[in-house]
Amino acid sequence: MGRLSELPNIGKAVEEQLEQVGVATPEQLREIGAKEAWLKIQAIDPSACIQRLQGLEGAVRGIPKKLLPEAVKEDLREFYRRHKL
C-alpha cells in the first residue's frame, strides 16, 4: 500500500490533509483523482491553491508536478478557476 508521503509532491502537511478528508493510501488517491481530492481538501482548507492541485495530479501520475504536460496544467488551471472559493 505505502504512505501518501512516498508519492511525488506529497509532503507531511498534504498527507495529513488527505487523511483528514478520508484519503489514507496512494491507491485511494488514484481512485478519486487529483481534482476530487483537491475539492475535499479545499472544503477543510479554503487556501488550497493551484500548486496543491498540480501536486496532487503529479502524485496520481507518479511524477513531479513540474513534469506535467502543458495541456494537463491548462486543464487544471481551468478547473481551479471554476472551483476556487
RAHUCOR-V870680 format. One record per residue. N is the residue number from 1. RES is the residue in three letters. NEAR is the number of other C-alpha atoms within 10 Angstrom. Layout:
BEGIN
n->N res->RES near->NEAR
n->N res->RES near->NEAR
END
This chain:
BEGIN
n->1 res->MET near->8
n->2 res->GLY near->10
n->3 res->ARG near->12
n->4 res->LEU near->24
n->5 res->SER near->17
n->6 res->GLU near->14
n->7 res->LEU near->20
n->8 res->PRO near->18
n->9 res->ASN near->24
n->10 res->ILE near->20
n->11 res->GLY near->13
n->12 res->LYS near->12
n->13 res->ALA near->10
n->14 res->VAL near->18
n->15 res->GLU near->19
n->16 res->GLU near->16
n->17 res->GLN near->19
n->18 res->LEU near->21
n->19 res->GLU near->14
n->20 res->GLN near->13
n->21 res->VAL near->16
n->22 res->GLY near->14
n->23 res->VAL near->20
n->24 res->ALA near->18
n->25 res->THR near->17
n->26 res->PRO near->18
n->27 res->GLU near->15
n->28 res->GLN near->16
n->29 res->LEU near->21
n->30 res->ARG near->17
n->31 res->GLU near->13
n->32 res->ILE near->13
n->33 res->GLY near->16
n->34 res->ALA near->22
n->35 res->LYS near->18
n->36 res->GLU near->14
n->37 res->ALA near->22
n->38 res->TRP near->26
n->39 res->LEU near->18
n->40 res->LYS near->18
n->41 res->ILE near->22
n->42 res->GLN near->20
n->43 res->ALA near->12
n->44 res->ILE near->12
n->45 res->ASP near->12
n->46 res->PRO near->11
n->47 res->SER near->12
n->48 res->ALA near->19
n->49 res->CYS near->14
n->50 res->ILE near->18
n->51 res->GLN near->15
n->52 res->ARG near->19
n->53 res->LEU near->25
n->54 res->GLN near->24
n->55 res->GLY near->25
n->56 res->LEU near->28
n->57 res->GLU near->27
n->58 res->GLY near->21
n->59 res->ALA near->24
n->60 res->VAL near->21
n->61 res->ARG near->16
n->62 res->GLY near->15
n->63 res->ILE near->16
n->64 res->PRO near->17
n->65 res->LYS near->20
n->66 res->LYS near->13
n->67 res->LEU near->9
n->68 res->LEU near->16
n->69 res->PRO near->9
n->70 res->GLU near->10
n->71 res->ALA near->9
n->72 res->VAL near->12
n->73 res->LYS near->18
n->74 res->GLU near->12
n->75 res->ASP near->11
n->76 res->LEU near->19
n->77 res->ARG near->16
n->78 res->GLU near->12
n->79 res->PHE near->14
n->80 res->TYR near->20
n->81 res->ARG near->11
n->82 res->ARG near->9
n->83 res->HIS near->12
n->84 res->LYS near->13
n->85 res->LEU near->10
END
